[in-house]
Amino acid sequence: MKIRPLYDRVVVKRIEQQEQLQGGLYIPDTAKEKPQEGEVVAVGKGKRLEDGKVIALDVAVGDRILFGKYSGSDIKLDGDEFLIMREDEVLGILEAQPKSAKKAS
């Protein structure tokens, strides 16, 4: 099933962070906080202004974004969990930085 969000809404798939604990402790999934980073999987057409004009969104499909802890609403499609939120709940877009070469000493 596909979803097409309306207006200025975006659909986000949370990105799970791999955590390794130095002490060898196991933290169950129920005790972990949900990640606040995700990948945009669908976007709406844009925000509609009072005069009827539509402004395109800044986020695009495939962008990695940061969002607030309590942002959006959880939805489930075909067994997968997603988040649907307004674009103004997105805190920022993560851009991949090239790995810098190590300096020779």
HELIX and SHEET records of a PDB file:
HELIX    1   1 ASP A   29  ALA A   31  5                                   3    
HELIX    2   2 GLU A   87  GLU A   89  5                                   3    
SHEET    1   A 6 SER A  73  LEU A  77  0                                        
SHEET    2   A 6 ASP A  80  ARG A  86 -1                                        
SHEET    3   A 6 ARG A   9  ARG A  14 -1                                        
SHEET    4   A 6 GLU A  37  VAL A  43 -1                                        
SHEET    5   A 6 ARG A  64  PHE A  67 -1                                        
SHEET    6   A 6 VAL A  90  LEU A  94 -1                                        
SHEET    1   B 2 LYS A  47  ARG A  48  0                                        
SHEET    2   B 2 VAL A  54  ILE A  55 -1                                        
END                                                                             
